[in-house]
Every structure is written in C-alpha cells, then in structure tokens.
C-alpha cells in the first residue's frame, strides 16, 4: 500500500514539474519575443523620426547597464531559488504529498 502511495505521489510530482516547466518555457519564450519586437519597433521609430525631421538622433545601447541588469537578475534568481530548494530536499515525500 505504501509503495502505491509513493508511486502515485511521485507521478503527480513529475506531472506537475512537466506542466509548470512547459509553462515557464512558454513565458520565457514570449518574454524573448517581446524584447526582440520592442527593440525592432524602437529602432524603426528612431529611424523614421531621424528621416522625417531635422533632429539628428540615433539608437543608444547602454551595454554596461544591460549587462549589469542581466548579471544581477541571474544572481538574484539563483539566490531566491536556494531557500525553496533546500526546503524541498529536506521534506519527507509523504508529508509533502499530503500537504498538497
């Protein structure tokens, strides 16, 4: 009986991970598409304003700030994942299944 409960709980956990993993992948892909579209639209607007007016503007790319934001985002993402990961590794399987 206990083996069946563990297998059923494990199947639920694997199913949830697969479901949430796919959802996260879709959200991240859409974020990437949004960034690319935003850059393309911004570049197009700057190019059209530059052509249609006497203003001499160009697309500025703050590489240092962008790199800093990316590095901080990755670091904070890892740090924020440490606490739930430690809690998950210390939890008893049947207790975790029972609480959900």
C-alpha positions, -999 to 999 in steps of 0.1 A, spaced: 0 0 0 28 25 9 46 18 -23 15 25 -43 10 58 -25 46 68 -31 44 59 -68 11 79 -71 26 109 -54 58 107 -75 37 106 -107 18 137 -95 51 155 -88 66 146 -122 34 156 -139 33 190 -121 70 196 -129 64 189 -166 33 211 -167 50 240 -149 82 235 -168 64 239 -201 45 269 -189 77 286 -177 94 278 -210 65 294 -229 65 325 -207 103 329 -212 100 325 -249 73 351 -250 95 374 -230 123 370 -255 99 377 -284 87 408 -266 122 421 -262 131 415 -298 99 431 -310 104 461 -286 139 466 -299 128 464 -336 99 488 -331 122 512 -311 148 511 -339 121 516 -365 107 546 -347 141 562 -342 150 557 -379 117 572 -391 120 602 -368 155 607 -379 144 607 -416 113 628 -412 127 656 -390 158 677 -387 167 660 -355 198 640 -356 191 611 -333 204 576 -331 198 544 -312 218 543 -280 226 510 -265 236 511 -228 257 479 -229 272 483 -194 238 488 -177 222 460 -197 250 436 -187 247 447 -150 209 441 -150 213 407 -166 241 396 -142 221 409 -112 189 392 -124 206 358 -128 223 361 -94 191 371 -76 173 343 -94 198 317 -81 198 332 -46 160 332 -44 159 296 -55 182 284 -28 157 285 1 128 266 -16 153 241 -30 168 234 5 133 231 19 123 207 -8 153 184 -3 147 182 35 109 175 32 97 140 37 80 127 5 47 115 21 44 147 41 49 168 10 23 148 -9 -1 150 20 1 188 23 -9 194 -14 
